[in-house]
Amino acid sequence: GELLSAGYALARRNLRLLVALAAWGIIPTQVLGVVSMLALETLGELSITETLTLASLAGSVLPAFGQTLSFFALQIASVNLIHPELSGVPTDARSLYRAAMGRMFLWSLFTLGAILVAIPLIVLFPLGIFLAGRWCMLFIPFVVERRGPLASIRRSWKLTSGNWWHTVIVL
């Protein structure tokens, strides 16, 4: 309860910054997605299935990118508001989005690598569940504390140490 109360108080105190920061990434990509979808639908040279496929792809990929980028920027901003010394990024939209872009690319590569590692873990299901419980906190040290992949794994391991059952049940 105290954690939720503190989170709501933080959001209320910084509502203008958080809403503006979210809008900075979401609104332009939503507009670009709709415009590109409409532009592709008017092409008469492609077959209807090709046009609809391209339009739906453009209409969904661009907004998804904007939402993901906004999520990264909001995560860094939230940590800055709680503990300003941790990330060292100024709390203005341009700096936060610049930091988010850099971390998003690395996170994408790291996620791709994790998926490739996860495929054999599906075969070894119990080990996969155990490691998923221990590695579920990878995002926080990777994005917020700007640690590398291996340091993030070690940090996640420390954060979930002694709390594996609780963490897996919550997940």
C-alpha positions as CSV (number, residue, x, y, z in Angstrom):
1,G,0.0,0.0,0.0
2,E,2.8,2.4,0.9
3,L,4.5,1.7,-2.4
4,L,1.4,2.5,-4.4
5,S,0.7,5.6,-2.4
6,A,4.2,6.9,-3.0
7,G,3.9,6.1,-6.7
8,Y,0.6,8.0,-7.0
9,A,2.1,10.9,-5.1
10,L,5.1,11.0,-7.4
11,A,2.9,10.9,-10.5
12,R,0.6,13.7,-9.1
13,R,3.5,15.9,-8.3
14,N,5.1,15.5,-11.7
15,L,2.0,14.9,-13.9
16,R,2.9,17.7,-16.4
17,L,6.4,16.3,-17.0
18,L,5.2,12.7,-17.3
19,V,2.3,13.4,-19.6
20,A,4.4,15.7,-21.8
21,L,7.1,13.1,-22.0
22,A,4.7,10.4,-23.0
23,A,3.0,12.6,-25.5
24,W,6.4,13.5,-27.1
25,G,7.0,10.0,-28.2
26,I,3.5,8.6,-28.7
27,I,1.6,11.3,-30.6
28,P,4.0,11.9,-33.5
29,T,4.4,8.1,-34.1
30,Q,0.7,7.6,-33.9
31,V,0.2,10.4,-36.5
32,L,2.9,9.0,-38.7
33,G,1.4,5.5,-38.5
34,V,-2.1,6.8,-39.5
35,V,-0.7,8.9,-42.3
36,S,1.5,6.1,-43.7
37,M,-1.4,3.7,-43.4
38,L,-3.7,6.1,-45.3
39,A,-1.0,6.8,-47.9
40,L,-0.4,3.1,-48.5
41,E,-4.1,2.3,-48.8
42,T,-4.5,4.8,-51.7
43,L,-1.8,3.1,-53.8
44,G,-3.5,1.5,-56.7
45,E,-0.4,-0.3,-58.1
46,L,-0.3,-3.0,-55.5
47,S,-2.8,-5.7,-55.0
48,I,-5.3,-5.2,-52.2
49,T,-3.8,-7.8,-50.0
50,E,-0.3,-6.3,-50.4
51,T,-1.6,-2.8,-49.7
52,L,-3.5,-3.8,-46.7
53,T,-0.6,-5.8,-45.3
54,L,1.8,-2.9,-45.8
55,A,-0.7,-0.4,-44.4
56,S,-1.4,-2.5,-41.3
57,L,2.3,-3.0,-40.8
58,A,3.0,0.7,-41.0
59,G,0.0,1.5,-38.9
60,S,1.1,-0.8,-36.1
61,V,4.9,-0.7,-36.1
62,L,5.4,3.0,-35.9
63,P,3.1,3.5,-32.9
64,A,4.6,0.5,-31.2
65,F,8.0,2.0,-31.6
66,G,6.8,5.3,-30.1
67,Q,5.1,3.6,-27.2
68,T,8.2,1.6,-26.4
69,L,10.5,4.6,-26.7
70,S,8.2,6.6,-24.4
71,F,8.2,3.7,-21.9
72,F,12.0,3.8,-21.8
73,A,12.1,7.6,-21.4
74,L,9.4,7.5,-18.7
75,Q,11.2,4.7,-16.8
76,I,14.4,6.8,-16.8
77,A,12.5,10.0,-15.8
78,S,10.7,8.1,-13.0
79,V,14.0,6.9,-11.6
80,N,15.4,10.4,-11.9
81,L,12.5,11.8,-9.9
82,I,13.0,9.2,-7.2
83,H,16.8,9.0,-7.1
84,P,18.4,11.8,-9.3
85,E,22.0,10.6,-8.9
86,L,21.4,7.1,-10.2
87,S,21.1,7.6,-13.9
88,G,22.7,11.1,-14.4
89,V,20.3,12.1,-17.2
90,P,18.8,15.6,-17.0
91,T,15.0,15.6,-16.7
92,D,14.2,17.3,-20.0
93,A,12.4,15.5,-22.8
94,R,15.3,15.7,-25.3
95,S,17.9,14.3,-22.9
96,L,15.6,11.6,-21.7
97,Y,14.6,10.5,-25.2
98,R,18.3,10.5,-26.3
99,A,19.2,8.3,-23.4
100,A,16.1,6.1,-24.1
101,M,17.1,5.6,-27.8
102,G,20.6,4.5,-26.8
103,R,19.3,2.1,-24.3
104,M,16.5,0.8,-26.5
105,F,18.9,-0.3,-29.3
106,L,21.1,-2.2,-26.8
107,W,18.0,-3.6,-25.1
108,S,16.7,-4.9,-28.5
109,L,20.1,-6.7,-29.1
110,F,20.1,-8.1,-25.6
111,T,16.4,-9.3,-25.9
112,L,17.3,-11.0,-29.2
113,G,20.2,-12.8,-27.5
114,A,18.0,-13.7,-24.6
115,I,15.4,-15.2,-26.9
116,L,18.1,-17.3,-28.6
117,V,19.2,-18.5,-25.2
118,A,15.6,-19.1,-24.1
119,I,14.9,-21.6,-27.0
120,P,17.0,-24.4,-25.4
121,L,15.5,-23.4,-22.0
122,I,12.1,-24.4,-23.3
123,V,13.4,-27.9,-23.6
124,L,14.8,-27.7,-20.1
125,F,11.6,-26.2,-18.7
126,P,12.3,-26.3,-14.9
127,L,15.7,-24.7,-15.4
128,G,14.0,-22.1,-17.6
129,I,11.4,-21.3,-14.8
130,F,14.2,-21.0,-12.2
131,L,16.3,-18.7,-14.4
132,A,13.3,-16.6,-15.4
133,G,12.5,-16.0,-11.8
134,R,16.1,-15.0,-11.1
135,W,16.6,-12.9,-14.2
136,C,13.2,-11.1,-14.2
137,M,14.7,-7.9,-12.9
138,L,17.1,-7.5,-15.8
139,F,15.3,-4.4,-17.2
140,I,15.9,-2.2,-14.2
141,P,19.7,-2.4,-14.0
142,F,20.1,-2.5,-17.8
143,V,18.0,0.6,-18.6
144,V,18.1,2.6,-15.4
145,E,21.5,1.9,-13.9
146,R,23.1,1.7,-17.4
147,R,24.8,-1.6,-16.7
148,G,25.9,-4.0,-19.3
149,P,24.1,-7.4,-20.0
150,L,26.3,-9.5,-17.7
151,A,26.3,-6.9,-14.9
152,S,22.5,-6.7,-15.3
153,I,22.2,-10.5,-14.9
154,R,24.4,-10.4,-11.7
155,R,22.3,-7.5,-10.3
156,S,19.0,-9.3,-11.1
157,W,20.4,-12.4,-9.4
158,K,21.2,-10.3,-6.3
159,L,17.9,-8.6,-6.3
160,T,16.0,-11.9,-6.4
161,S,18.3,-13.7,-4.0
162,G,16.2,-15.2,-1.2
163,N,13.0,-14.1,-2.8
164,W,12.7,-16.6,-5.6
165,W,9.3,-18.1,-4.6
166,H,7.8,-14.7,-3.9
167,T,9.1,-13.3,-7.2
168,V,7.9,-16.3,-9.3
169,I,4.4,-16.3,-7.6
170,V,4.0,-12.5,-8.3
171,L,5.1,-13.0,-11.9
